[in-house]
Amino acid sequence: MSRKPASRSMDRTTVSHDHEHGTGRCLNILRRLSDYIDDDLPQTICREIRAHLGACPHCESFVESLRQTVSLCRHRPAAMLSAADRARLRQGILKAAARR
């Protein structure tokens, strides 16, 4: 007689949903996250995003991480850069843009 595997309780990390990460709905959510976190979206879209986050633990974790990052950035003063540091940064950005 074969034994059934012990059943795991369903938690948010084991719930499946009908999309692949990085495509479709997750991608649409990611495009709107900044406005969502800043509370700059209509309520209908916010409800849609909250429903998705409730069903997608990966997106939910990403949003929480983003919220923490935004909070840290808002509460830290901007670093002061010397003129030489600014020039070096500018050159690095221009060089990287030229490679594209």
Backbone hydrogen bonds, N-H to C=O, Kabsch-Sander energy under -0.5 kcal/mol:
donor,donor_aa,acceptor,acceptor_aa,energy
14,T,11,D,-1.6
15,V,11,D,-0.9
19,H,17,H,-1.0
23,T,20,E,-1.5
26,C,23,T,-1.1
27,L,23,T,-0.7
28,N,24,G,-1.9
29,I,25,R,-2.3
30,L,26,C,-2.6
31,R,27,L,-1.9
32,R,28,N,-0.7
32,R,29,I,-1.2
33,L,29,I,-0.6
33,L,30,L,-0.8
36,Y,32,R,-2.5
37,I,33,L,-3.2
38,D,34,S,-2.0
39,D,36,Y,-1.2
40,D,35,D,-3.3
45,I,42,P,-0.5
46,C,42,P,-2.2
47,R,43,Q,-2.6
48,E,44,T,-1.7
49,I,45,I,-2.5
50,R,46,C,-2.8
51,A,47,R,-2.3
52,H,48,E,-2.0
53,L,49,I,-2.9
54,G,50,R,-2.1
55,A,51,A,-0.9
55,A,52,H,-0.9
56,C,52,H,-1.3
60,E,56,C,-2.4
61,S,57,P,-2.2
62,F,58,H,-2.0
63,V,59,C,-2.7
64,E,60,E,-2.1
65,S,61,S,-2.4
66,L,62,F,-2.5
67,R,63,V,-2.7
68,Q,64,E,-2.1
69,T,65,S,-2.2
70,V,66,L,-2.7
71,S,67,R,-2.5
72,L,68,Q,-2.4
73,C,69,T,-2.4
74,R,70,V,-2.3
75,H,71,S,-1.4
76,R,73,C,-0.8
81,L,79,A,-0.5
86,R,82,S,-2.5
87,A,83,A,-2.3
88,R,84,A,-2.3
89,L,85,D,-2.5
90,R,86,R,-2.7
91,Q,87,A,-2.4
92,G,88,R,-2.2
93,I,89,L,-2.4
94,L,90,R,-2.6
95,K,91,Q,-2.5
96,A,92,G,-2.2
97,A,93,I,-2.5
98,A,94,L,-2.0
99,R,95,K,-1.3
100,R,96,A,-0.6
100,R,97,A,-0.7
